[in-house]
């Protein structure tokens, strides 16, 4: 059975993939994990880099004796996926990049880092994060889901949040997209203000033979459109 790694966004845990994990468990050897500084993972002193986060995935694969794997990541998880496809292409079979980008506004992230450090908590950022992650309609119809994700964000260790945010600010993956060889699906949220669909389209154009799909969602597309995103992942990995 082929392995499939599911990689999270900043300030979530592996629970963000619950719907996909349940649907795909019979088809793949699923590997879910928390980025360093998140969930059940250790919180080493930062800053971190994408090389650190990608190296954690390689170490996890080595520990399990897995030579090659499919990889699906959302937001920060997608950035890690691109780093892996560029720096350890022999380990990545097929790649799914959800609601992600190759560069982000350093000024915005500097403000968020400063806010979390000043407060000693990610809690003050949680409400605005939910507004970016879910459309108004979803927030109104599924408040219990939004509350669950808000709790994930608010409980993220400050060191983990800040250090992974620094990895986003410092990433240098844009110029090497054309060198990637893993068959790639890019999924973008039509209403995503964090990583707008234009950024997904640019990634898909730059990666040889990549395919773009835009779904009716904001940033947490795998949650807001769980059936559609799961079907896209399954179709791409089975090709």
C-alpha positions in Angstrom: 0.0 0.0 0.0 1.4 3.4 -1.0 2.1 5.9 1.8 0.4 9.3 1.9 1.6 12.1 4.1 -0.9 14.7 5.1 0.7 18.0 6.2 -1.0 20.7 8.2 -1.3 24.5 8.0 0.3 26.8 10.5 -1.5 26.8 13.9 -3.4 23.6 13.3 -2.9 19.9 14.2 -3.2 16.7 12.2 -6.9 16.8 13.2 -7.5 19.2 10.3 -7.3 16.2 8.0 -9.9 14.1 9.9 -12.4 14.0 7.0 -9.8 13.0 4.4 -8.1 10.5 6.7 -11.4 8.6 7.2 -12.1 8.6 3.5 -8.6 7.6 2.3 -7.6 5.2 5.1 -8.5 2.1 3.1 -6.5 3.2 0.0 -3.2 4.5 1.5 -0.8 4.0 4.4 -1.7 7.3 6.0 0.9 9.3 7.8 -0.4 12.3 9.8 2.0 14.4 11.9 2.2 17.8 13.6 4.8 20.3 12.5 7.4 21.0 15.2 6.0 23.5 17.6 2.5 22.3 17.1 0.1 19.7 18.6 1.8 16.7 20.0 5.2 17.5 18.5 8.1 19.0 20.5 8.6 22.8 20.6 12.3 23.4 20.0 13.5 27.0 20.2 13.2 28.8 16.8 13.4 30.2 14.3 12.6 27.3 12.0 13.1 27.1 8.3 11.4 25.1 5.5 14.5 22.9 5.5 13.9 22.1 9.2 10.3 21.3 8.5 11.0 19.3 5.4 13.8 17.5 7.2 11.3 16.4 9.9 9.3 14.7 7.2 12.3 12.9 5.8 13.2 11.8 9.3 9.7 10.5 9.8 9.8 8.5 6.5 13.2 7.1 7.4 11.9 6.0 10.8 9.1 4.1 9.2 11.3 2.7 6.4 9.4 4.4 3.6 11.4 5.2 0.5 8.7 7.1 -1.5 5.4 8.6 -0.6 2.6 10.7 -1.9 2.4 14.1 -0.2 -0.6 16.4 0.4 -0.1 19.7 2.3 -2.2 22.7 2.9 -0.8 26.2 3.3 2.4 25.7 5.3 2.1 22.0 4.6 2.1 22.8 0.9 5.2 24.9 1.2 6.9 22.0 2.9 5.7 19.8 0.1 7.3 22.0 -2.5 10.5 22.1 -0.5 10.6 18.3 -0.5 9.8 18.0 -4.2 12.7 20.3 -4.9 15.3 19.0 -2.4 14.4 15.3 -2.0 12.6 14.5 -5.3 13.4 10.8 -4.9 11.2 10.6 -1.8 8.0 12.2 -3.4 5.8 10.2 -5.8 2.8 12.4 -6.4 2.1 15.8 -4.9 -1.1 17.7 -3.9 -0.7 21.4 -2.9 -3.7 23.0 -1.3 -4.3 26.7 -0.7 -0.6 27.5 -0.6 1.9 30.0 -2.0 5.6 30.4 -2.7 5.9 33.9 -1.1 3.8 35.9 1.3 3.7 39.5 2.6 6.5 39.8 5.1 5.0 42.9 6.6 1.8 41.1 7.6 3.6 38.2 9.0 6.0 40.4 11.0 2.9 42.1 12.6 1.4 38.7 13.5 4.7 37.5 15.0 4.9 40.7 17.0 1.3 40.4 18.2 1.7 36.8 19.4 5.0 37.6 21.2 3.5 40.6 22.9 0.5 38.8 24.1 2.3 35.6 24.9 -0.4 33.7 23.1 -1.9 33.1 19.7 -5.4 33.7 21.1 -5.6 37.4 20.0 -5.1 36.3 16.3 -7.7 33.5 16.4 -10.9 35.5 15.4 -9.3 37.2 12.4 -7.8 33.8 11.4 -11.3 32.2 11.3 -12.5 35.1 9.0 -9.7 34.2 6.6 -10.0 30.5 6.8 -13.8 30.1 6.3 -16.4 31.9 4.2 -19.1 33.8 5.9 -21.7 31.3 4.8 -19.7 28.4 6.3 -19.1 30.2 9.5 -22.9 30.8 9.8 -23.8 27.2 8.9 -21.1 25.3 10.7 -20.2 27.3 13.9 -19.1 24.1 15.7 -16.5 23.4 13.1 -15.2 26.9 13.2 -15.1 26.8 17.0 -13.0 23.6 16.8 -10.5 25.3 14.5 -10.4 28.4 16.6 -9.5 26.4 19.6 -6.6 24.8 17.6 -5.3 28.2 16.7 -5.6 29.7 20.2 -3.8 26.7 21.8 -0.8 26.7 19.5 2.4 27.3 21.4 3.7 30.8 20.8 7.2 29.5 20.0 5.8 27.1 17.5 3.6 29.7 15.8 6.3 32.4 15.7 9.0 30.0 14.5 6.9 28.4 11.7 5.8 31.9 10.7 9.5 32.8 10.4 9.9 29.8 8.1 7.1 31.3 5.8 8.8 34.7 5.8 12.2 33.2 4.9 11.2 30.6 2.3 13.0 30.5 -1.0 11.1 28.0 -3.2 9.6 30.1 -6.0 12.6 30.1 -8.3 12.9 26.2 -8.4 9.3 25.3 -9.2 10.3 24.5 -12.8 12.7 21.9 -11.6 10.0 19.8 -9.8 9.2 16.5 -11.4 6.5 15.0 -9.2 3.1 15.0 -10.9 1.3 17.8 -9.1 -2.3 18.9 -8.4 -2.8 22.4 -7.1 -6.1 23.1 -5.3 -7.0 26.7 -4.6 -10.0 28.3 -2.7 -12.0 30.7 -4.9 -12.6 32.9 -1.8 -9.2 32.4 -0.1 -7.7 35.8 1.1 -4.6 34.2 2.6 -3.4 32.4 -0.5 -5.6 33.6 -3.3 -6.3 31.5 -6.4 -4.0 33.7 -8.4 -1.1 32.3 -6.4 -2.3 28.8 -6.9 -2.5 29.4 -10.7 1.0 30.8 -10.7 2.3 27.7 -9.0 0.5 25.4 -11.4 1.9 27.3 -14.4 5.5 27.1 -13.1 5.5 23.4 -12.2 5.8 21.2 -15.4 2.4 19.6 -16.3 0.8 20.6 -13.0 -3.0 20.8 -12.9 -5.1 23.5 -11.1 -8.5 23.0 -9.5 -10.4 25.9 -7.9 -13.1 25.0 -5.3 -15.8 27.1 -3.7 -14.1 27.7 -0.4 -11.8 30.0 1.6 -8.4 28.9 3.0 -9.5 25.7 4.7 -10.8 24.2 1.5 -10.4 20.6 2.7 -12.8 21.3 5.5 -15.3 23.6 3.7 -15.5 21.4 0.6 -14.3 18.1 2.2 -16.0 15.8 -0.4 -14.8 17.7 -3.4 -11.2 18.0 -2.1 -11.1 14.4 -1.1 -12.3 13.3 -4.5 -9.6 15.5 -6.2 -6.9 14.0 -4.0 -8.0 10.5 -4.7 -8.3 11.1 -8.4 -4.8 12.6 -8.6 -3.1 10.0 -6.6 -4.7 7.2 -8.5 -3.7 8.5 -11.9 
